[in-house]
Amino acid sequence: MALDDLLAELERDARSKADAELAAARAEASRIAGDGVERIRRRRAEFLASLEADLEAETELALAEARHRVHGEVLAARQRMLERVFAAARERLADAVRSEAYDAVLGSHLAEALSYLGGAAAVVRCPAALASRVRELVAGREHLSVDSRDGAEPGIAVVAAEGAVVVDNTLTGRLERLRGRLAIEVLARSGVEP
């Protein structure tokens, strides 16, 4: 029986070593599986973070483009409003030259325009409705003449005799020179931030 005992002992030993190796292999497999799960979790988190960053960047770009587009639309709407205001103002200028208020400033507008010519011979252009008043203002100045026409710009323009200098002091010209300042005032009064 000693042989049987020896074989049994060897079998138990072999079984014990096999069980130990199997347990070690299972532990190693479990560790490898755990590492794999952790790697997958980490890669998933990195992918989601990258995807989130990309989506955030795309969202920011889309918002910036939308803000830019809306800002452009607001500016275009302001410009259309200003064009309507200035068009309405230009339509009223022809009547304005017949007003007492314009008659009160006509002399200073003429003096201002003439100051650029330094006493040179000139022609004062004006609409027919202003001709008699302008002739009164230039009376006695032989170097000045009056050219009045129907349909001329409201107000006065002074042209040096040789035509080299034109001083546009018409109401239309004055309106255009003041356009920037007036636009700010119009926007402020309409409650729009310039």
Secondary structure, DSSP 4 states (H G I P E B T S, - for coil): -HHHHHHHHHHHHHHHHHHHHHHHHHHHHHHHHHHHHHHHHHHHHHHHHHHHHHHHHHHHHHHHHHHHHHHHHHHHHHHHHHHHHHHHHHHHHHHHTTSHHHHHHHHHHHHHHHTTTTT--EEEEEEGGGHHHHHHHHTT-TTEEEEEETTPPSEEEEEETTSS-EEEEEHHHHHHHTHHHHHHHHHHHTT---
